[in-house]
Amino acid sequence: MKSYYVYIMSSLSKRLYVGVTSNLLGRVWQHKQKKIDGLTKRYNITKLVWYEETNDVYAALEYERKIKKWRREKKIILIEKKNYGWLDLSENWYDF
């Protein structure tokens, strides 16, 4: 069964990016390497601070849309429930 991930990434100044993917490892690598033009590249958003997995692509897309509409404070509460220190959850995923 295929997995889908809703995720939040952050810059050092805590600017947030919310996304969805079926390949979390690859997508986070793209953000870290600045392979994608846009918000994450422009604002150096390279830390994976939260993610959730589901087997339902429609649920993942709906959750992403829902989170994107939230106020910043609510997103921070979501992150800090699982990752109070805002650690990079992908810190040991790559060899660079």
mmCIF file of the C-alpha atoms, coordinates in Angstrom:
data_MODEL
# 
_entry.id   MODEL 
# 
loop_
_atom_site.group_PDB 
_atom_site.id 
_atom_site.type_symbol 
_atom_site.label_atom_id 
_atom_site.label_alt_id 
_atom_site.label_comp_id 
_atom_site.label_asym_id 
_atom_site.label_entity_id 
_atom_site.label_seq_id 
_atom_site.pdbx_PDB_ins_code 
_atom_site.Cartn_x 
_atom_site.Cartn_y 
_atom_site.Cartn_z 
_atom_site.occupancy 
_atom_site.B_iso_or_equiv 
_atom_site.pdbx_formal_charge 
_atom_site.auth_seq_id 
_atom_site.auth_comp_id 
_atom_site.auth_asym_id 
_atom_site.auth_atom_id 
_atom_site.pdbx_PDB_model_num 
ATOM 1  C CA . MET A 1 1  ? 0.000  0.000  0.000  1.00 0.00 ? 1  MET A CA 1 
ATOM 2  C CA . LYS A 1 2  ? 1.351  3.410  -0.999 1.00 0.00 ? 2  LYS A CA 1 
ATOM 3  C CA . SER A 1 3  ? 2.052  6.057  1.640  1.00 0.00 ? 3  SER A CA 1 
ATOM 4  C CA . TYR A 1 4  ? 1.444  9.799  1.361  1.00 0.00 ? 4  TYR A CA 1 
ATOM 5  C CA . TYR A 1 5  ? 2.943  12.431 3.622  1.00 0.00 ? 5  TYR A CA 1 
ATOM 6  C CA . VAL A 1 6  ? 1.755  15.847 4.685  1.00 0.00 ? 6  VAL A CA 1 
ATOM 7  C CA . TYR A 1 7  ? 4.768  17.755 5.964  1.00 0.00 ? 7  TYR A CA 1 
ATOM 8  C CA . ILE A 1 8  ? 5.923  21.088 7.325  1.00 0.00 ? 8  ILE A CA 1 
ATOM 9  C CA . MET A 1 9  ? 9.365  22.506 6.722  1.00 0.00 ? 9  MET A CA 1 
ATOM 10 C CA . SER A 1 10 ? 10.947 25.529 8.375  1.00 0.00 ? 10 SER A CA 1 
ATOM 11 C CA . SER A 1 11 ? 13.769 27.989 7.893  1.00 0.00 ? 11 SER A CA 1 
ATOM 12 C CA . LEU A 1 12 ? 16.073 28.983 10.749 1.00 0.00 ? 12 LEU A CA 1 
ATOM 13 C CA . SER A 1 13 ? 13.852 32.039 11.259 1.00 0.00 ? 13 SER A CA 1 
ATOM 14 C CA . LYS A 1 14 ? 10.827 29.686 11.410 1.00 0.00 ? 14 LYS A CA 1 
ATOM 15 C CA . ARG A 1 15 ? 9.220  30.642 8.101  1.00 0.00 ? 15 ARG A CA 1 
ATOM 16 C CA . LEU A 1 16 ? 6.942  27.682 7.313  1.00 0.00 ? 16 LEU A CA 1 
ATOM 17 C CA . TYR A 1 17 ? 6.143  25.647 4.223  1.00 0.00 ? 17 TYR A CA 1 
ATOM 18 C CA . VAL A 1 18 ? 3.381  23.001 4.080  1.00 0.00 ? 18 VAL A CA 1 
ATOM 19 C CA . GLY A 1 19 ? 3.459  20.291 1.414  1.00 0.00 ? 19 GLY A CA 1 
ATOM 20 C CA . VAL A 1 20 ? 2.297  16.826 0.450  1.00 0.00 ? 20 VAL A CA 1 
ATOM 21 C CA . THR A 1 21 ? 4.236  14.046 -1.276 1.00 0.00 ? 21 THR A CA 1 
ATOM 22 C CA . SER A 1 22 ? 4.365  10.302 -1.820 1.00 0.00 ? 22 SER A CA 1 
ATOM 23 C CA . ASN A 1 23 ? 8.172  10.344 -1.491 1.00 0.00 ? 23 ASN A CA 1 
ATOM 24 C CA . LEU A 1 24 ? 9.122  12.219 1.673  1.00 0.00 ? 24 LEU A CA 1 
ATOM 25 C CA . LEU A 1 25 ? 12.809 11.295 1.526  1.00 0.00 ? 25 LEU A CA 1 
ATOM 26 C CA . GLY A 1 26 ? 13.162 12.524 -2.061 1.00 0.00 ? 26 GLY A CA 1 
ATOM 27 C CA . ARG A 1 27 ? 11.033 15.632 -1.643 1.00 0.00 ? 27 ARG A CA 1 
ATOM 28 C CA . VAL A 1 28 ? 12.877 16.813 1.480  1.00 0.00 ? 28 VAL A CA 1 
ATOM 29 C CA . TRP A 1 29 ? 16.194 16.225 -0.345 1.00 0.00 ? 29 TRP A CA 1 
ATOM 30 C CA . GLN A 1 30 ? 14.943 18.442 -3.208 1.00 0.00 ? 30 GLN A CA 1 
ATOM 31 C CA . HIS A 1 31 ? 14.137 21.218 -0.730 1.00 0.00 ? 31 HIS A CA 1 
ATOM 32 C CA . LYS A 1 32 ? 17.497 20.875 1.050  1.00 0.00 ? 32 LYS A CA 1 
ATOM 33 C CA . GLN A 1 33 ? 19.392 20.987 -2.265 1.00 0.00 ? 33 GLN A CA 1 
ATOM 34 C CA . LYS A 1 34 ? 17.263 23.930 -3.468 1.00 0.00 ? 34 LYS A CA 1 
ATOM 35 C CA . LYS A 1 35 ? 16.299 22.027 -6.619 1.00 0.00 ? 35 LYS A CA 1 
ATOM 36 C CA . ILE A 1 36 ? 12.844 23.642 -6.748 1.00 0.00 ? 36 ILE A CA 1 
ATOM 37 C CA . ASP A 1 37 ? 12.339 27.334 -7.454 1.00 0.00 ? 37 ASP A CA 1 
ATOM 38 C CA . GLY A 1 38 ? 9.905  28.969 -5.094 1.00 0.00 ? 38 GLY A CA 1 
ATOM 39 C CA . LEU A 1 39 ? 9.303  29.695 -1.434 1.00 0.00 ? 39 LEU A CA 1 
ATOM 40 C CA . THR A 1 40 ? 11.606 27.046 0.054  1.00 0.00 ? 40 THR A CA 1 
ATOM 41 C CA . LYS A 1 41 ? 14.537 28.057 -2.138 1.00 0.00 ? 41 LYS A CA 1 
ATOM 42 C CA . ARG A 1 42 ? 13.967 31.800 -1.716 1.00 0.00 ? 42 ARG A CA 1 
ATOM 43 C CA . TYR A 1 43 ? 13.706 31.649 2.087  1.00 0.00 ? 43 TYR A CA 1 
ATOM 44 C CA . ASN A 1 44 ? 16.155 28.781 2.754  1.00 0.00 ? 44 ASN A CA 1 
ATOM 45 C CA . ILE A 1 45 ? 13.446 26.493 4.167  1.00 0.00 ? 45 ILE A CA 1 
ATOM 46 C CA . THR A 1 46 ? 15.397 23.281 4.698  1.00 0.00 ? 46 THR A CA 1 
ATOM 47 C CA . LYS A 1 47 ? 14.355 21.772 8.065  1.00 0.00 ? 47 LYS A CA 1 
ATOM 48 C CA . LEU A 1 48 ? 11.690 19.084 8.196  1.00 0.00 ? 48 LEU A CA 1 
ATOM 49 C CA . VAL A 1 49 ? 9.904  19.870 11.468 1.00 0.00 ? 49 VAL A CA 1 
ATOM 50 C CA . TRP A 1 50 ? 6.676  17.836 11.199 1.00 0.00 ? 50 TRP A CA 1 
ATOM 51 C CA . TYR A 1 51 ? 5.085  15.161 9.056  1.00 0.00 ? 51 TYR A CA 1 
ATOM 52 C CA . GLU A 1 52 ? 2.222  12.722 9.107  1.00 0.00 ? 52 GLU A CA 1 
ATOM 53 C CA . GLU A 1 53 ? 1.707  9.608  6.996  1.00 0.00 ? 53 GLU A CA 1 
ATOM 54 C CA . THR A 1 54 ? -1.506 8.251  5.499  1.00 0.00 ? 54 THR A CA 1 
ATOM 55 C CA . ASN A 1 55 ? -2.439 5.641  2.898  1.00 0.00 ? 55 ASN A CA 1 
ATOM 56 C CA . ASP A 1 56 ? -5.207 7.842  1.474  1.00 0.00 ? 56 ASP A CA 1 
ATOM 57 C CA . VAL A 1 57 ? -4.068 10.379 -1.126 1.00 0.00 ? 57 VAL A CA 1 
ATOM 58 C CA . TYR A 1 58 ? -7.336 12.318 -0.852 1.00 0.00 ? 58 TYR A CA 1 
ATOM 59 C CA . ALA A 1 59 ? -7.012 12.574 2.927  1.00 0.00 ? 59 ALA A CA 1 
ATOM 60 C CA . ALA A 1 60 ? -3.418 13.809 2.536  1.00 0.00 ? 60 ALA A CA 1 
ATOM 61 C CA . LEU A 1 61 ? -4.414 16.485 0.021  1.00 0.00 ? 61 LEU A CA 1 
ATOM 62 C CA . GLU A 1 62 ? -7.347 17.598 2.155  1.00 0.00 ? 62 GLU A CA 1 
ATOM 63 C CA . TYR A 1 63 ? -5.192 17.793 5.300  1.00 0.00 ? 63 TYR A CA 1 
ATOM 64 C CA . GLU A 1 64 ? -2.577 19.844 3.436  1.00 0.00 ? 64 GLU A CA 1 
ATOM 65 C CA . ARG A 1 65 ? -5.257 22.309 2.271  1.00 0.00 ? 65 ARG A CA 1 
ATOM 66 C CA . LYS A 1 66 ? -6.658 22.492 5.797  1.00 0.00 ? 66 LYS A CA 1 
ATOM 67 C CA . ILE A 1 67 ? -3.261 23.196 7.410  1.00 0.00 ? 67 ILE A CA 1 
ATOM 68 C CA . LYS A 1 68 ? -2.398 25.835 4.786  1.00 0.00 ? 68 LYS A CA 1 
ATOM 69 C CA . LYS A 1 69 ? -5.526 27.765 5.816  1.00 0.00 ? 69 LYS A CA 1 
ATOM 70 C CA . TRP A 1 70 ? -4.611 27.739 9.514  1.00 0.00 ? 70 TRP A CA 1 
ATOM 71 C CA . ARG A 1 71 ? -3.152 30.730 11.284 1.00 0.00 ? 71 ARG A CA 1 
ATOM 72 C CA . ARG A 1 72 ? 0.565  30.492 12.053 1.00 0.00 ? 72 ARG A CA 1 
ATOM 73 C CA . GLU A 1 73 ? -0.109 29.949 15.776 1.00 0.00 ? 73 GLU A CA 1 
ATOM 74 C CA . LYS A 1 74 ? -2.122 26.788 15.085 1.00 0.00 ? 74 LYS A CA 1 
ATOM 75 C CA . LYS A 1 75 ? 0.633  25.401 12.840 1.00 0.00 ? 75 LYS A CA 1 
ATOM 76 C CA . ILE A 1 76 ? 3.175  26.024 15.593 1.00 0.00 ? 76 ILE A CA 1 
ATOM 77 C CA . ILE A 1 77 ? 1.009  24.116 18.097 1.00 0.00 ? 77 ILE A CA 1 
ATOM 78 C CA . LEU A 1 78 ? 0.829  21.185 15.639 1.00 0.00 ? 78 LEU A CA 1 
ATOM 79 C CA . ILE A 1 79 ? 4.619  21.162 15.211 1.00 0.00 ? 79 ILE A CA 1 
ATOM 80 C CA . GLU A 1 80 ? 5.399  21.498 18.910 1.00 0.00 ? 80 GLU A CA 1 
ATOM 81 C CA . LYS A 1 81 ? 3.104  18.619 19.915 1.00 0.00 ? 81 LYS A CA 1 
ATOM 82 C CA . LYS A 1 82 ? 5.546  16.234 18.202 1.00 0.00 ? 82 LYS A CA 1 
ATOM 83 C CA . ASN A 1 83 ? 8.711  18.312 17.908 1.00 0.00 ? 83 ASN A CA 1 
ATOM 84 C CA . TYR A 1 84 ? 8.954  20.875 20.693 1.00 0.00 ? 84 TYR A CA 1 
ATOM 85 C CA . GLY A 1 85 ? 12.568 21.783 19.919 1.00 0.00 ? 85 GLY A CA 1 
ATOM 86 C CA . TRP A 1 86 ? 11.941 22.261 16.186 1.00 0.00 ? 86 TRP A CA 1 
ATOM 87 C CA . LEU A 1 87 ? 14.637 19.686 15.422 1.00 0.00 ? 87 LEU A CA 1 
ATOM 88 C CA . ASP A 1 88 ? 15.290 18.739 11.807 1.00 0.00 ? 88 ASP A CA 1 
ATOM 89 C CA . LEU A 1 89 ? 13.572 15.342 11.629 1.00 0.00 ? 89 LEU A CA 1 
ATOM 90 C CA . SER A 1 90 ? 15.543 14.538 8.466  1.00 0.00 ? 90 SER A CA 1 
ATOM 91 C CA . GLU A 1 91 ? 18.917 15.420 9.979  1.00 0.00 ? 91 GLU A CA 1 
ATOM 92 C CA . ASN A 1 92 ? 20.419 11.920 9.594  1.00 0.00 ? 92 ASN A CA 1 
ATOM 93 C CA . TRP A 1 93 ? 18.701 10.918 6.359  1.00 0.00 ? 93 TRP A CA 1 
ATOM 94 C CA . TYR A 1 94 ? 21.433 12.032 3.963  1.00 0.00 ? 94 TYR A CA 1 
ATOM 95 C CA . ASP A 1 95 ? 25.213 11.964 3.640  1.00 0.00 ? 95 ASP A CA 1 
ATOM 96 C CA . PHE A 1 96 ? 26.125 15.567 2.838  1.00 0.00 ? 96 PHE A CA 1 
# 
